[in-house]
Amino acid sequence: MTRLISLITARYNWRTDELSMGQREMASLWGVGERTAKREVKRWLTSGLLLCRRAGVRGRVASYRLNFMRICEMTSPFWSLVGTDFAARMSHHIPAENRVIRLDAHRVERPTVKVTGWESVRDQLAALFPAQFEAWIAPLVARNEGDFLFLEAKSGFAAEYVKTHFGRDILDAFAASENAPSRIVIRGPDARGGLASIDR
């Protein structure tokens, strides 16, 4: 973990939310061989700590992004060791049963139209946010237009709520799949109002 922290400290671009660094440079920073650097990166990707935004090719290094959802999940048992105030602040970043805002109580059926990659992402979100899923994620109607994915909520308010509270998680779930769209747009029934988009 110390090696990951050193990369974040030295090279993480918080403005663009990415780490662009070749394994040779990582190895040099850590004082190890390239094979060790390759194993470390593979371990982080496998554990979900890092997500690959862009694979490395000749002449261009790979680009990665921290998976904050996974980091919160892995570290939450230890927040209280830092302090009760820290644990209280961090609890706002994970789902809590007593903070759920529901639009309605009835179960919403899944859309019949299948959208590439969305079913898998829905399943991940259902497992991560069981209390919020039926009220906010399940009602979303998804459709593809080229490389774009449109997620339509029942209202402009619902679209903004989903983008604010689940946008990062939706983006991270797609980034870890092979069917990531180039852009995700979350909006209400009226596309002219409350348009919210997330770019990879």
PEQUIVEN-V977896 format. One record per backbone hydrogen bond with DSSP energy under -0.5 kcal/mol. NH is the residue of the N-H (numbers start at 0). CO is the residue of the C=O. E is the energy in kcal/mol with one decimal. If there is no record, write none. Layout:
BEGIN
nh=NH co=CO e=E
nh=NH co=CO e=E
END
This chain:
BEGIN
nh=4 co=0 e=-2.3
nh=5 co=1 e=-2.1
nh=6 co=2 e=-1.7
nh=7 co=3 e=-2.4
nh=8 co=4 e=-2.6
nh=9 co=5 e=-2.2
nh=10 co=6 e=-3.1
nh=11 co=6 e=-0.7
nh=11 co=7 e=-1.2
nh=12 co=17 e=-3.0
nh=13 co=11 e=-0.9
nh=16 co=12 e=-1.1
nh=17 co=12 e=-1.8
nh=18 co=63 e=-2.7
nh=20 co=18 e=-0.7
nh=20 co=61 e=-1.0
nh=25 co=21 e=-2.0
nh=26 co=22 e=-2.5
nh=27 co=23 e=-1.9
nh=28 co=24 e=-2.2
nh=29 co=25 e=-2.2
nh=30 co=26 e=-1.5
nh=31 co=26 e=-2.3
nh=36 co=32 e=-1.7
nh=37 co=33 e=-2.5
nh=38 co=34 e=-2.1
nh=39 co=35 e=-2.3
nh=40 co=36 e=-2.3
nh=41 co=37 e=-2.2
nh=42 co=38 e=-2.3
nh=43 co=39 e=-2.2
nh=44 co=40 e=-2.3
nh=45 co=41 e=-2.5
nh=46 co=42 e=-2.2
nh=47 co=43 e=-0.9
nh=48 co=43 e=-1.3
nh=49 co=43 e=-1.4
nh=50 co=64 e=-2.6
nh=52 co=50 e=-0.7
nh=52 co=62 e=-2.4
nh=53 co=62 e=-1.8
nh=56 co=59 e=-2.0
nh=59 co=56 e=-2.7
nh=62 co=53 e=-2.6
nh=63 co=18 e=-2.5
nh=64 co=50 e=-2.5
nh=66 co=48 e=-2.6
nh=67 co=65 e=-1.1
nh=70 co=66 e=-2.2
nh=71 co=67 e=-2.5
nh=72 co=68 e=-1.8
nh=73 co=69 e=-2.3
nh=74 co=70 e=-2.1
nh=75 co=71 e=-1.8
nh=77 co=74 e=-2.3
nh=78 co=75 e=-1.1
nh=80 co=77 e=-1.1
nh=81 co=77 e=-0.7
nh=81 co=78 e=-1.2
nh=82 co=78 e=-1.4
nh=86 co=82 e=-2.3
nh=87 co=83 e=-2.2
nh=88 co=84 e=-2.1
nh=89 co=85 e=-2.8
nh=90 co=86 e=-1.5
nh=91 co=88 e=-1.3
nh=92 co=89 e=-2.3
nh=93 co=90 e=-1.0
nh=98 co=95 e=-1.6
nh=99 co=96 e=-1.0
nh=101 co=99 e=-0.6
nh=108 co=106 e=-0.5
nh=113 co=111 e=-0.5
nh=117 co=114 e=-1.4
nh=118 co=114 e=-0.8
nh=120 co=116 e=-1.7
nh=121 co=117 e=-2.9
nh=122 co=118 e=-2.1
nh=123 co=119 e=-1.9
nh=124 co=120 e=-2.5
nh=125 co=121 e=-2.4
nh=126 co=122 e=-1.7
nh=127 co=123 e=-2.0
nh=128 co=124 e=-2.9
nh=132 co=128 e=-2.1
nh=133 co=129 e=-0.6
nh=135 co=131 e=-2.2
nh=136 co=131 e=-0.6
nh=136 co=132 e=-1.1
nh=137 co=132 e=-2.7
nh=139 co=136 e=-1.6
nh=140 co=151 e=-2.3
nh=141 co=139 e=-0.6
nh=142 co=149 e=-1.8
nh=144 co=147 e=-2.3
nh=147 co=144 e=-1.9
nh=148 co=182 e=-2.4
nh=149 co=142 e=-2.9
nh=150 co=148 e=-0.5
nh=150 co=184 e=-3.3
nh=151 co=140 e=-2.9
nh=151 co=149 e=-0.6
nh=152 co=150 e=-0.6
nh=152 co=186 e=-3.2
nh=158 co=154 e=-2.1
nh=159 co=155 e=-2.2
nh=160 co=156 e=-2.5
nh=161 co=157 e=-2.6
nh=162 co=158 e=-2.3
nh=163 co=159 e=-2.5
nh=164 co=160 e=-2.8
nh=165 co=161 e=-2.7
nh=166 co=161 e=-0.7
nh=166 co=162 e=-0.9
nh=169 co=165 e=-2.6
nh=170 co=166 e=-2.4
nh=171 co=167 e=-2.7
nh=172 co=168 e=-2.3
nh=173 co=169 e=-2.1
nh=174 co=170 e=-2.4
nh=175 co=171 e=-1.3
nh=176 co=173 e=-1.7
nh=179 co=176 e=-0.5
nh=181 co=146 e=-2.0
nh=182 co=146 e=-1.2
nh=183 co=197 e=-2.9
nh=184 co=148 e=-3.0
nh=185 co=183 e=-0.5
nh=185 co=195 e=-3.2
nh=186 co=150 e=-2.3
nh=186 co=184 e=-0.5
nh=187 co=192 e=-0.7
nh=190 co=188 e=-0.9
nh=192 co=189 e=-1.9
nh=195 co=185 e=-1.8
nh=197 co=183 e=-3.6
nh=199 co=181 e=-1.2
END
